[in-house]
Amino acid sequence: MVTENLSKVEEKIKEACRRAGRDRSEVTLIAVSKTKPEAMIEEAYGVGQRDFGENKVQEICRKKDLLPEDIRWHMIGHLQRNKVHQVVGKACLIHSVDSLRLAQTISHEAEKQDLDVPVLVEVNVAREESKFGVTTEETIALVEEMSKLPRVQIRGLMTIAPFVEDPEDNREIFRKLKQLSVDIAAKNINNVNMSVLSMGMTNDYEVAIEEGATMVRVGTGIFGERDYTK
Ligand SMILES: *Cc1c(COP(=O)(O)O)cnc(C)c1O
């Protein structure tokens, strides 16, 4: 099932790139494997998938130990400061930085481990109360403060769009995040680049690609529905 789903998603990514006049190589597919067993990840790995997303630090640590070393693990979930030391050095990219305090903790841990840590700033473009992330208005100030942390490397922005029936309803959200990243890039802030735009999930990744996503995070579309009761 995973193999067939992956090739369907791949086909849709290609078509969205074609529609948008973009090269397929500009978009990285992150297979969101949270709650899913190692066997499913191995199947995806077997057909060439290397980028996987998880939202819990413990799950990244466990799976990283059990699975091939060349997998790139993306931390896409809300990160608590007391878990930062476990994930720094394990995740290739932390997508969910939404406060200066969290960034400072990451920087501190990065110094301890003598590492540079690539991160994205999570923006709550839709201003949903249930979601983490800074508002679009707060983003530039946060980026400017974070840019002073030498071991934290800001690579771009991430958003979780609302759940909607019609993915077209999220087009404006994706457009806003893209525009914000263009505005920030134009400021030429030292130690900041805006090459990554992490947006789009199973329901709306094609629209996100049309609007400039460079990373899409697809879970259900690859691994099927999640069961949180277990
Ligand atoms: C779970 C999750 C996804 C994947 O969601 P699907 O709708 O299953 O594709 C993407 N991004 C984040 C941050 C998630 O937590």
Ligand as a Chemical Component Dictionary entry (heavy atoms), coordinates in Angstrom:
data_LIG
# 
_chem_comp.id                   LIG 
_chem_comp.type                 NON-POLYMER 
_chem_comp.pdbx_formal_charge   0 
_chem_comp.three_letter_code    LIG 
# 
loop_
_chem_comp_atom.comp_id 
_chem_comp_atom.atom_id 
_chem_comp_atom.alt_atom_id 
_chem_comp_atom.type_symbol 
_chem_comp_atom.charge 
_chem_comp_atom.model_Cartn_x 
_chem_comp_atom.model_Cartn_y 
_chem_comp_atom.model_Cartn_z 
_chem_comp_atom.pdbx_ordinal 
LIG C1 C1 C 0 0.478  15.034 11.057 1  
LIG C2 C2 C 0 1.095  16.210 10.384 2  
LIG C3 C3 C 0 1.190  16.287 8.981  3  
LIG C4 C4 C 0 0.626  15.244 8.041  4  
LIG O1 O1 O 0 -0.781 15.328 7.996  5  
LIG P1 P1 P 0 -1.623 14.505 6.916  6  
LIG O2 O2 O 0 -2.904 15.257 6.826  7  
LIG O3 O3 O 0 -1.797 13.141 7.462  8  
LIG O4 O4 O 0 -0.880 14.527 5.650  9  
LIG C5 C5 C 0 1.843  17.381 8.435  10 
LIG N1 N1 N 0 2.374  18.352 9.202  11 
LIG C6 C6 C 0 2.307  18.309 10.549 12 
LIG C7 C7 C 0 2.921  19.408 11.342 13 
LIG C8 C8 C 0 1.672  17.244 11.188 14 
LIG O5 O5 O 0 1.614  17.226 12.525 15 
# 
loop_
_chem_comp_bond.comp_id 
_chem_comp_bond.atom_id_1 
_chem_comp_bond.atom_id_2 
_chem_comp_bond.value_order 
_chem_comp_bond.pdbx_ordinal 
LIG C1 C2 SING 1  
LIG C2 C3 SING 2  
LIG C2 C8 DOUB 3  
LIG C3 C4 SING 4  
LIG C3 C5 DOUB 5  
LIG C4 O1 SING 6  
LIG O1 P1 SING 7  
LIG P1 O2 DOUB 8  
LIG P1 O3 SING 9  
LIG P1 O4 SING 10 
LIG C5 N1 SING 11 
LIG N1 C6 DOUB 12 
LIG C6 C7 SING 13 
LIG C6 C8 SING 14 
LIG C8 O5 SING 15 
# 
